[in-house]
Amino acid sequence: MPCTASEKTLTEVSQCPKNQLEWVIEAEKANCSSVYQTCVEAEEFVFHCVLNTKLTGFLQVCAPAKPIHGKMCPEYNIRGNIIQESLSAGCGTDRIPCPPVYLSTEAYKYQECYHSVKYNENKTENNGTEFNLHNSNCKTEITYCLELFSVLAGVLILLNVGCYFGIWRKRFMDKGNPVTQLPLSDVNCPETSAMINDRHVDHG
């Protein structure tokens, strides 16, 4: 049953008890029976260590025990202030599977439930790594393309400058042959040859 008094006992933890002894030690620390509440009898307001609803962490909380059905794991719903069955995390396939029905205070017996959080943490980390690698590859490809474009542009500029320099040099070195009368074979520059042909057409 929902109990708003559970909210003030809620604590995020890095792990849950792995056996009955650890569970009892943590329950004694929590001292749930001393918490003022009007939901149930004091002895029925008990310690839990369960999943959060997103399966991203563990919660210690004092709350009324609840039967968990369907070989699923218990979780704590913060909005509803209640222990409930998880819709995503099950415990029926482990070496020690959970029964079809068990109490939420026996979650420590079925460690498969707590492994659900580790699985989701690893999955999130891997997705983040893949995303970063993808971004890194994109940046590397873009940088490479820009560098290649710059090199090709530089080469084309140098070729054009060389062609024009060759023509003007030929003009001054060979005064008997004006630029407009140079044989096309004298200067190996397709762009310039086309320009010279255009001039012949214009003057012809």
C-alpha positions in Angstrom: 0.0 0.0 0.0 1.2 3.6 -0.6 2.7 5.3 2.4 3.9 9.0 2.2 6.1 8.4 5.3 8.4 6.3 3.1 9.6 9.3 1.2 11.6 10.7 4.1 13.4 7.4 4.6 14.5 7.2 1.0 18.2 6.9 0.3 20.2 6.1 -2.9 22.9 3.5 -2.4 25.6 2.0 -4.6 24.6 -1.6 -3.9 22.1 -3.7 -2.0 22.8 -6.5 0.5 24.0 -9.8 -1.0 22.8 -12.1 1.8 20.5 -12.2 4.8 23.2 -11.1 7.2 23.9 -7.9 5.3 20.2 -7.3 5.0 19.7 -7.6 8.7 22.6 -5.2 9.4 21.2 -2.6 7.1 17.7 -3.0 8.5 19.0 -2.4 12.0 20.7 0.8 10.8 17.5 2.0 9.1 15.5 1.3 12.2 12.3 1.6 10.3 10.0 0.7 13.2 10.9 3.9 14.9 9.8 6.1 12.0 6.5 7.9 12.7 3.8 6.8 10.2 0.1 6.0 10.2 0.1 3.5 7.3 0.7 0.2 9.1 1.7 -1.1 12.4 5.2 -0.2 13.4 6.6 -3.7 12.9 5.1 -3.8 9.4 7.0 -0.7 8.3 10.2 -2.5 7.3 13.5 -2.1 5.5 13.8 -2.6 1.7 16.7 -2.3 -0.8 15.2 -2.3 -4.3 15.6 -1.0 -7.8 14.4 2.4 -8.9 11.8 2.4 -11.7 14.4 3.4 -14.4 16.7 0.5 -13.4 19.6 3.0 -13.0 20.3 2.6 -9.3 19.4 1.2 -5.9 17.1 2.6 -3.2 17.0 1.9 0.5 13.6 2.7 1.9 11.3 1.9 4.8 7.9 0.7 3.5 5.2 -1.9 4.0 6.2 -5.3 2.6 4.4 -6.3 -0.6 4.0 -9.7 -2.3 5.9 -9.6 -5.7 4.2 -11.6 -8.5 5.2 -12.9 -11.9 8.9 -13.7 -11.2 9.6 -10.0 -11.4 11.9 -7.8 -9.3 10.7 -5.3 -6.7 11.1 -1.6 -7.3 10.2 1.6 -5.5 7.9 4.0 -7.2 8.8 7.5 -5.9 5.7 9.2 -7.2 3.4 6.6 -5.7 5.4 6.0 -2.5 5.0 2.3 -2.9 6.9 -0.9 -3.5 5.8 -2.6 -6.7 6.7 -5.2 -9.3 9.1 -4.0 -12.0 7.8 -4.3 -15.5 11.3 -4.7 -17.0 13.5 -6.6 -14.5 12.8 -10.3 -13.9 14.5 -12.8 -11.7 13.3 -16.2 -13.1 16.4 -17.2 -15.1 19.2 -17.0 -12.6 20.9 -19.9 -10.9 18.6 -19.3 -8.0 15.4 -18.1 -9.6 12.7 -16.3 -7.7 9.3 -18.1 -7.2 6.1 -16.9 -8.8 5.3 -15.0 -5.6 7.6 -13.8 -2.8 7.8 -10.9 -0.3 9.6 -7.7 -1.3 11.7 -8.1 1.9 13.3 -11.2 0.4 14.8 -9.4 -2.6 18.4 -10.2 -1.4 17.8 -13.9 -2.2 17.5 -13.1 -5.9 20.6 -11.2 -6.9 19.6 -11.3 -10.6 17.4 -8.3 -9.8 20.4 -6.2 -8.8 22.3 -7.3 -11.8 19.7 -5.5 -13.9 21.2 -2.2 -12.8 24.8 -3.3 -13.8 23.6 -4.4 -17.2 21.9 -1.0 -17.9 25.0 0.9 -16.6 27.2 -1.1 -19.0 24.8 -0.6 -21.9 24.7 3.2 -21.3 28.5 3.4 -21.1 28.9 1.5 -24.4 26.4 3.7 -26.2 28.3 6.7 -25.0 31.6 5.3 -26.2 30.1 4.5 -29.6 28.7 7.9 -29.9 32.0 9.6 -29.1 33.9 7.3 -31.5 31.4 8.2 -34.2 31.8 11.9 -33.6 35.6 11.5 -33.5 35.5 9.7 -36.9 33.3 12.4 -38.4 35.7 15.1 -37.2 38.7 13.2 -38.5 37.1 12.8 -41.9 36.1 16.4 -42.2 39.6 17.6 -41.2 41.1 15.2 -43.8 38.8 16.5 -46.5 39.6 20.1 -45.7 43.3 19.4 -45.8 43.1 17.5 -49.1 41.1 20.4 -50.6 43.6 22.9 -49.5 46.5 20.9 -51.0 44.7 20.4 -54.4 43.8 24.1 -54.5 47.4 25.0 -53.9 48.6 22.7 -56.6 46.1 24.1 -59.2 47.2 27.7 -58.3 50.8 26.8 -58.8 50.1 25.2 -62.1 48.2 28.2 -63.4 50.9 30.6 -62.3 53.6 28.4 -63.9 51.6 28.4 -67.2 51.3 32.2 -67.3 54.9 32.7 -66.3 56.0 30.3 -69.2 54.0 32.4 -71.7 55.4 35.7 -70.6 58.9 34.3 -70.4 58.5 33.0 -74.0 57.3 36.4 -75.1 60.4 38.2 -73.9 62.9 35.5 -74.7 61.7 35.0 -78.2 61.0 38.5 -79.5 60.6 37.3 -83.1 57.5 35.4 -82.2 54.8 37.5 -80.6 52.6 35.7 -78.1 49.7 35.5 -80.4 51.8 33.6 -83.0 53.3 31.0 -80.6 52.7 27.4 -81.7 50.5 25.6 -79.2 53.2 22.9 -78.7 55.6 25.5 -77.4 53.7 25.8 -74.1 52.1 22.8 -72.5 49.2 24.5 -70.9 45.7 23.6 -72.1 44.0 26.5 -70.4 46.4 29.1 -72.0 46.2 27.4 -75.4 42.5 27.8 -75.4 42.9 31.5 -74.5 45.3 32.0 -77.4 43.0 30.3 -79.9 40.2 32.6 -78.7 42.5 35.6 -79.5 43.2 34.3 -83.0 39.5 34.0 -83.6 38.9 37.6 -82.3 41.7 39.1 -84.4 41.1 37.0 -87.5 
